[in-house]
């Protein structure tokens, strides 16, 4: 495995800021999905496939937050 010195190619501070912004966007999406999934009326009226889609979206956003967090840690 080759390791390139990233600082020579990108502005690390800008990249960290960009990644942090992406993390916040993903967390905001998680909060929206959580609000839906905690709403009893939504769960009662929505078809099961819609509920499952929202659960999958939440899992995807969680994975995004994890991946971006790892990227931020590598830039530290």
C-alpha positions in Angstrom: 0.0 0.0 0.0 1.4 3.4 -1.0 0.7 6.5 1.2 0.8 9.8 -0.5 1.3 13.0 1.4 -2.1 14.5 1.0 -1.2 18.0 2.2 0.8 18.5 -1.0 -2.2 18.2 -3.2 -5.2 19.6 -1.2 -5.9 22.3 1.3 -6.3 20.1 4.4 -8.3 22.8 6.3 -10.8 23.3 3.4 -11.2 19.5 3.0 -11.8 19.1 6.7 -14.4 21.8 6.6 -16.1 20.2 3.6 -16.2 16.8 5.2 -17.5 18.3 8.5 -20.3 20.0 6.5 -21.1 16.7 4.8 -21.3 15.0 8.2 -23.7 17.6 9.5 -25.9 17.2 6.4 -26.0 13.5 6.9 -26.9 13.9 10.6 -29.7 16.3 9.6 -31.1 13.7 7.2 -30.9 11.1 10.0 -32.9 13.4 12.3 -35.5 13.8 9.6 -35.8 10.1 9.1 -35.9 9.5 12.8 -38.7 12.0 13.1 -40.7 10.1 10.5 -40.0 6.7 12.1 -40.9 7.8 15.5 -44.3 9.2 14.3 -46.9 6.7 15.1 -49.3 8.2 12.5 -46.7 7.8 9.8 -46.0 4.2 10.8 -49.7 3.4 10.9 -50.5 4.9 7.5 -47.4 4.3 5.4 -47.0 1.1 3.4 -44.4 -1.2 4.8 -42.1 -0.7 1.8 -42.0 3.0 2.4 -41.2 2.4 6.1 -38.5 0.0 5.1 -37.1 2.5 2.5 -36.8 5.0 5.3 -35.0 2.5 7.5 -32.6 1.8 4.7 -32.0 5.5 4.1 -31.2 6.0 7.7 -28.7 3.1 7.6 -27.1 4.6 4.5 -26.8 8.0 6.2 -25.2 6.3 9.3 -22.7 4.6 7.0 -21.9 8.0 5.4 -21.3 9.6 8.8 -19.0 6.8 9.8 -17.1 6.9 6.5 -16.7 10.7 6.6 -15.6 10.5 10.2 -12.9 8.1 9.3 -11.8 10.4 6.5 -11.7 13.3 8.9 -9.6 11.3 11.3 -7.1 10.5 8.6 -6.8 14.2 7.9 -6.1 15.1 11.5 
